[in-house]
Amino acid sequence: MAVYTIAQLAFTDEATYRRYQAAFPSVFAKFKAEVVVADEAPVVLEGAWPFSKVVILRFRDEAEALRFANDPDYAAIAQDRKAGADAVVILARGVD
């Protein structure tokens, strides 16, 4: 079953976040996954949304999502994501 990593980010140091963003594609390419959404201007239909960006990544299964989340190369670049944005990141299971 497909799973999704969903991140809501509020930029705190945009230059540092952009460094992470530039490094992301080469690290992400190692995984059986795809970027479904990476939007810095989503339309809020209801409620308050205090973030700068939403990202949704699709993985073939939970094991692959966790392999990505725990990858040492990802951990190295994620330091810039964490320094450049406050984030809420969740793993959600798709519907069969």
Residue pairs with C-beta under 8 A, 6 or more apart in sequence:
1 61
1 62
1 93
1 94
1 96
2 58
2 59
2 60
2 61
2 93
2 94
3 58
3 59
3 61
3 62
3 65
3 91
3 92
3 93
3 94
4 36
4 56
4 57
4 58
4 59
4 91
4 92
4 93
4 94
5 55
5 56
5 57
5 59
5 65
5 68
5 69
5 89
5 90
5 91
6 54
6 55
6 56
6 57
6 89
6 90
6 91
6 92
7 53
7 54
7 55
7 56
7 57
7 87
7 88
7 89
8 49
8 51
8 53
8 54
8 87
8 88
8 89
9 17
9 51
9 52
9 53
9 54
9 55
9 81
9 85
9 86
9 87
10 50
10 51
10 52
10 85
10 86
10 87
11 17
11 52
11 53
11 84
11 85
12 83
12 84
12 85
12 86
13 83
13 84
13 85
14 84
15 84
16 80
16 83
16 84
17 80
17 81
17 84
17 85
18 84
19 80
19 84
20 77
20 78
20 80
20 81
20 84
23 77
23 80
24 77
27 71
27 73
27 74
27 77
28 35
28 57
28 68
28 74
30 71
30 73
31 59
31 64
31 67
31 68
31 71
32 59
32 60
32 64
33 57
33 58
33 59
33 60
33 64
33 65
33 68
34 57
34 58
35 55
35 56
35 57
35 58
36 56
36 57
36 58
37 54
37 55
37 56
38 53
38 54
38 55
38 56
39 53
39 54
39 55
40 52
40 53
42 49
42 54
52 85
53 85
57 65
57 68
58 94
59 65
59 68
62 91
62 93
65 91
66 91
68 74
69 91
81 87
